[in-house]
Amino acid sequence: MSNRIPHILSIAGSDSGGGAGIQADLKTMSAFGAFGMTAVTAVTSQNSLGVHWIEYLSCKSVDTQIHAVTADFGVAAVKIGMLGSVEMVHCVAQAITKYQLSNIILDPVLVATSGAALGDKATARAMLEQLFPIVYLITPNLYEASIFLGREIKTVSQMQQAAADLLLLGPQAVLLKGGHLEGTNALIDVLVYKQGEDNKTVNFSHPKIITKNSHGTGCSLSTAIACGLGSGLSLEETVDVAIEFVQQALMHGSQLTMTLGAGPIWHAYEQYPQLVTK
């Protein structure tokens, strides 16, 4: 990575439980030695048992947050997470153009780990129409991809075709996450990106870690990718590094007992690998 600390911006919702959203993004940025900045789109009242309240910020608030950090710090890469409404999608799409943001990773969050809805089909359609064509990489899970494509995705071959079809909708690259793939002990994530006139497909295979402590995996993965791209890594290299980071955070987080429900992953595993909380 570059000697210069990459400045990474997260445009996402706040998680009062600290496991996902803005909080997970900042923890990930610190783990990668990046300088984290935020534009909060919504404040959620949530814990490991569920999302109890969501209060959305105004477009003016989000736009001025983005303006403030771009005008001073500069932004090497952007992670976009929870937007929650058609209006917020439109707001962020306008900001991307207005502030000439690049290296944009869109994690099209529609449902929380707890099952709570964080975006409806109209929001998904707005993402597809307004954000897909102007972002670099999208990182949907199987459920989110099925919403965008209107079909179920259950096998690795279906994942590869789905990723290729999503690429046709506008982004430069697609990382389709296979965390919900059934009937296998290995997880497969499929990366498809444009290479000249052709597409390149890369499968990333890693062991399935059985744990209830998986809150924040998607947020952390997309942010880790933003950190890598902001540091100058190639797309394949940064995806590989980001997946390994989440794998290690999952494995170390599986040792922790902090919550009554689905607990968080452990972002600080390198600094505190033996920490066990009971």
N, C-alpha and C positions, 0 to 999 in steps of 0.2 A: 504493500500500500504506500501511497504518497506520504512524504514527511509532513505535508500540510494537512491540518485537521479538516476533514470534509464537513461542510455545513449542510445538515439534512433537515428538511422541513416535513413534519407530519401534519396533514390536514385530516382530522378524524374526531371522533367523539371521546369524551372523558369517561373512564370507568372508575367509579368510587371504590371498587374492590381492589383496584391496582393490578389486576391480572391481564387485562387486555386494553385495547384502545390507546389513547395518548400515553397512559402510564407505561404500558408494555413497550410502546415505541421508544420512549425515552430511555428505558432500561436497556433495550437492545442497542440503541445508539451509543450509550456509555460503554457497553460490553465491546463494541467495535472501535472504540476510540474516536467516535465522531462527536461533533457538537450538535446537539439536538435543539430544534426550534419547533413551535407548534402554532397551529391555527385551529382552535377548538370549534367544532361544528355543533356539538350538542353536549349537554351534561346529563349523564345517566346516574340514577340511584340504583346500584346493583351490588350483589354479592355472589357467592358461589351457588346460591339457590335460585337466582333469577334476577331479571330486570324489573324493578318496581316502579320506576318513573323515568320519563325522558323529557327533557326540556330543550328545545331546539333554539339555537342562537339565530339572530337575524343575519341576512346576507351582508348587511353593512358591517356588522361586527366581524364576520369571517373575512370579508374583503380587506378591511383595515388591518386585521392581524397579518394577513399575507403581505400587504403593502409595507407594513412596519419592518418585517424581517428582511424582505427583499431589498428595501431601500438602504439598509444598514449592513447586514451581515453578508448578503449574497447567498444563493442557494445552489448547491452542487447537485442535489437530487431531491425528489419529492415522493413521499408516500401518501396516497389518498386512501382513507379507510371509510368509516361510517359517514354517510351523507344524509340518508334518511328521508329525503323528499325530492320531488322534481325540482322545486325552487332552488334547493341547495346544490343540486347537480348543475343547474344552469349557472348559478353564482360562481361555482368553482371553475367551470369550463370557461367562463368569461375571464376569470382571474388568471388562468393559465396563459391565455392569449395576451392579456393586458400587461402582465409582468414577465412575459417571455420565459416561462419556466420550462425546463427540460429534464431529461432523465426521470420521467414520471412513472411511478409504479402504482397501478390502481388495484387495490384489493376490494372487489365489488361486494362489500359486506351487505347481506340481506337478512341473515338470521344469526343470533348470538349462539354461543355454545349451549346455553340453557334452553334454547328453542324459541326465545323471544324474537318477534319480528322487528327488524331494524330497517326495513325498506319493503315496499310493495312492488307489484308488477309494473306499475307506472314509473316508479323510480328506476327499476331495472331497464325499462325501455328508454328512459332519458339517458342513463349511463351509456347504453349501447349507441344511441344516436349522437350524443354530444361529447362524450368522453373517449370512447373507444378510438375514434379517428385521430385524437390528438395526444394520446399517451404512448409511452414506449412499450410497457409490459403490463398485462393484466394477469392476476393470480387467483382465478376462481376455484372453488372446490367443486365437487361433482354436482351438488345440489344447485349451486349458483349457475354452473354451466348449463344444466338442464333447463333452467328458467330462461336463459338467453337463447337457447337453441330449440326449446319446445319438445325435447325428447329425453328419455332416460339414458343414463350412461352407466354401464355395469361391468364392462370388461376393459382390459388394457387396449385392445384393438379399437374399441369404441372410444376410448379416451384419446387415442392418437387421431382418429378422424374428427372427433369433437374439437380438439385443439386446433387442427388445421382449418376447420370451419369457422371457429372463433377468430382466427387470424384474418380471415376474409372480411370480417366486420370492421377492420380498421387499425388495430394496434400493430406495432412492429414485431411483437413477440407475445406468446401465451405460455404461461406455466399452469397447467391443469393439475391440481393437487388430488392425489388418490387416497387421502386419509380415510375416506368412507368406502373404499373398495372392499367388497365382501369376498369371502371364500379364499383368502390368501394370507400367508404369514409374512409376506413381504409387501411393503408399500411401494407403489410406483407413482412417481410424479413425471409428467410428460411436458417437455419444453419443445415448442415449435417456434422458429423465428425465421425471418426473411434473410436469405444469404444471396445477394445479387438478384437474379431472376427466379431463383429457386427457394424452396423452404428446406430447412434442416430440422430434423426431429431427433431429440435426445431423451432417452429414458433414464431417470435417476431411481435406482432401487435401493431401499434401505429397510432394516428390520422393523417390524411392528412392535412398538413398546406398549404393553398392556398396563394402563394406568388411568385412573379417573382424573388425574391432575394434568389436563390438557388445555386449560383455559388460556387463551392468548397465543396459540400456535400460529394461526393465520396472520395476525397482526405482526407478530415477531418475525415471521418469515419474510413478509413483504418489506418490512423495515430493514432487515438484514441485507436484503437484495439492494435496497436503496443505498445503504452504507457502502456496499461493494462497488456499485456503479459510480457513486460519488467519489470513491477513492481511485477510480481508474481501472478497475478490474474488468475483464471481458465478461460478457453475459453468462457464458457457460461456467466460467470459474466462479463468478459471484453466486450463481444459483447453487453450485456444489457446496461452497463454503457456508451459505445461508442454511441449506438443508442440514448440514452437519451440526451447525450451531443449535438449531431447533431440536435435533435428535439428542444432543448432549443435555440441553435444558430440560427436555422431557424425561430423560433417564434420571437425572439428578433430582428433578422435581417429584418423581414418583416416590422418593424416600420421605417427602415432607407430609406432615399432617397439620394443616393450618386452617382448614375450613370444614364445614358440614357437608358441602356438596362437591362439585367439580372444582378442584383446586387449580392454582396457576402452575406454569412451568417455572423453572429456577434459572433466571437469566444470569445470576452471579456465580455460576458453577465453577468458573476458573478461579475466582477469588476465594470462594468458600465451598469447596467440593464436598466436604464431609458434614456440612451443616444438616442436622436433623432436628426438626421442631415437633414437639409432641404436646 
